[in-house]
Amino acid sequence: MITKKKVIYLRGHHLLCLQGYQGYGYDDNFKKNMENIISILKNEDSNVKVVLTESPDDLCEFCPNLKDRICIGESNNTESNENTKNKLMHSINNRKIVSMDSKVLRKANIKKKKEYLFSEAVILVNNSFKYLKDAKRVCGKCEWKDKCLWYQSRE
């Protein structure tokens, strides 16, 4: 778990998720990590920087759906995940998540692997995703959108 890190790595779409988080998550470890990172990023005395990416980040570290640095999506049984059909589904899910990241970074004109103040990155994203129609392009199929305050706040 991150404590006093000065640079936090974030997937592009996580800039949206962090703003709308209400305490829901995949499991307790994921939620604790999410809340810890939010606490660090929103600390007013903090000059924490973020590096934006299209690959697993500091939030993903405790996600039960991350296997071998691939976002596999919801999974019930790791043994059955070895078959070809499930590997294909995992690949498709991972591409979907990477696509969400790309859309956010591209629309907000955020450069991958460049350091930004968290507050600066949030402003760039929110100025680029003011409207619900824009948010739907990224979050339209997200399982959390009905619980996400950020998504619900779009005009």
Salt bridges, closest charged atoms under 4 A:
ASP28 OD1 - LYS31 NZ 3.51
GLU54 OE1 - LYS112 NZ 3.28
ASP57 OD2 - HIS14 ND1 2.59
ASP58 OD2 - LYS5 NZ 3.24
ASP101 OD2 - ARG11 NE 2.60
ASP101 OD1 - HIS13 ND1 2.56
GLU115 OE1 - LYS49 NZ 3.98
ASP134 OD1 - LYS107 NZ 3.88
ASP134 OD1 - ARG137 NH1 3.07
